[in-house]
Amino acid sequence: MKIIGIVWMGVLLVCFSFFSTALADDVVSAPGVQVKSDGTVVAPGVKVSPDGDVSAPSVNVDADGSAVAVKSGKGKGGNNHVINGNAKTLDLECNGENVVVNGNNNTVTCQGKSAQVSVNGSGNTINFEGTCNKLILKGAKNRARMARIGFVSAIGSDNQITWATALKGNKPKIVSTGQNNVIKKEK
């Protein structure tokens, strides 16, 4: 949580500096961040797109102020990738991090290894190419394809989950509550 606060403080500082620059027509700077009079931002790893989206190491913020992906907090295997928002398309490289998707109609592709993937919402598509210990899916009409999985939990309805290989035995441990959830080995 402390990392999120620091990142948000940096993002707010960049935004404040940007608006100050627009008013002052000179260079505004803060430790590690400089906003020039033409609106360009100079800061290691901080980027501002023409449509107003801001990204920095471990965080992306849309122009509307919603956080898209934040790498923060400690999970069992390391940091967490937290995705908040709707209709986002993201590619993540996991090295032990947990992945948390909060929102609807997101498409998330993961490579590597994760202790847990949690999905909270509807209409999300998750494609995990690698090893994941747990998938916990809460909501409706979500789709997940897991290359290698140990445990699957589907809470909700009309979710479809396929898996290629179980971590142990012939199939992962499966818990499904709700209606019309389909959890099967891919053909």
N, C-alpha and C positions, 0 to 999 in steps of 0.2 A: 504494500500500500504506500510505503514511503517513496518508492521509485515512481509510482504513478503521480504522486504529488509533485515530485521534482520535475518530471517530464511536463506535467500540465503547467507548472510555474514557468518553465522555459517557453512553452507554446504561447502562454499569455503574454510573456515578456516580448516575444517576437511580434505578436499582434499589436501590443501597445506601442512598440517601437515603430512598427509599420505606419500606424495612424499618426504618431507624433511626427514622423518624417514627412508625411503628406502635408501636415500643417506647417512645419518649420522650414521645409525646403533645404535641409542640410543633412549631414550624416549623423545618425543616432546610433549609439553603440552601448552595449552592456557587456559584462564579462563573457567572452566567447561568441557574441552575437553583434552583428553590425547591419543596420538597414540604411541603404544609401538613398539619396534624394530621388532617384528614379524608381524607388520601390523594390530594388533587388535586395536580397538578403544574403549576407555573407556569414556563415556559421558552419562549423564542421558538422556535416551530416544533416543539416536542416535544409529542407527544400520547400519552396512555395510555388505551386503550379499556377499557370495563368488563370485558372478558374477559382483560385483561392484555397485549394486544399493544401494543408501543411503536413509535412512528414519529417520525422526526426528519428534517430536510432530508437527502435522499439515502440514507436507510436505513429499512427496516421490519423489526422483529423480532417474531416471533410469541411468545406467552406461553411456548411450549415451548423458546424460546431459538434457534430457527432463523432465520437471516437470510433474508428474502424477496427484497428488492431492495436493492442497494447501488450507488450511483453513485460510481465510484472510478477511479483510474488513468487514464493517457492512452492513448487509441486513436488511430488515424490521423486521425480527424475530431474528436477531443475526448475526453471521459470515456467510460467504459464503464458500461452498465447491466448489472449482474450479478444474475441471479435464481437463488437456491439454494432448493430445496424441492420439495415434491410437492403436486399438486392445488391450485395457486394460480391465480387469475385476476387478471391485471394489464393495465392500459392504460398505455402509455408514449408520451411525446412525445419524438421523437428530433430532435436538431439536430446531426447529425454523429457522435453517439455510436455505439459498437459495442454490440450486445446479445448477452449470453451467458446461455443458459438451461441450468442444470444441475439435472436432476431428471426426474420422471415425471409425466405427466398434468396438465401445466400448460397454461393457455390465456393466450396473450400477444398483445395487439393493439398494433401500433406505428403511429404516424403520423409523417410527416416524412421525414427522410433519415438513412441509416446507412451507414457504410463496410462493416460486416460484421455478419451475424447468425449466431451459432454455437449449435447445439442439441446437447446431450449428454444422452441419455436416451431414454425410450420413451413413446409415447402423448401426446406434446405436440402442441398445436395453435398454430400461429403464423399470424397474419394481419397482413401488412405493407402498409399503405395509404400508399404513397409510393415513394421511390427507395432501393434497397439495392444496393450494388455486389456483395456476395458473400453467399451463403447456404451455410453448411457444416452439414450435418445428420448426426449420428452416432448411430445407435441403430436402433430398430425401431418400426414403426407410428406414426411421426410424420406430421403433416399440416401443410403450409405452403402459404399462398396469398400470392404476392408480386405486387404491382401492377406494379412496374418493377424488373427485376433484370438484372445483368450476368453473373454466374457462379453456377452451382449445383453443389454437391458433395453427393452422398448416399452415405454409407458405412453399410451395414447392410441391413436387409431390410424389405419391406412398407411403405416410406415413400411418401407421395403428395405431390407438389409440383406446384402449378399456378402459372402466371405469366400476366400480361395483356400486358405489353410488355417487350421486350428493350431494354437500354441502347444496344446497337449491333446493327444488322442485324435479321434476322428472328427470331433466337432467341438466348438467352444461351448462353455456353459451358457445357457440361454434362459432369460426370464422375459416374459411378455405379458403385459397387462393392458387391456383395452380390446379394441375390436379390429379385425381385418389386418393385423400386422403380419407381414410375411418375412420370415428369417430363414434363409436357405443357403446352401453351398452353391457357388456359381458353377455353371456347367462348362 
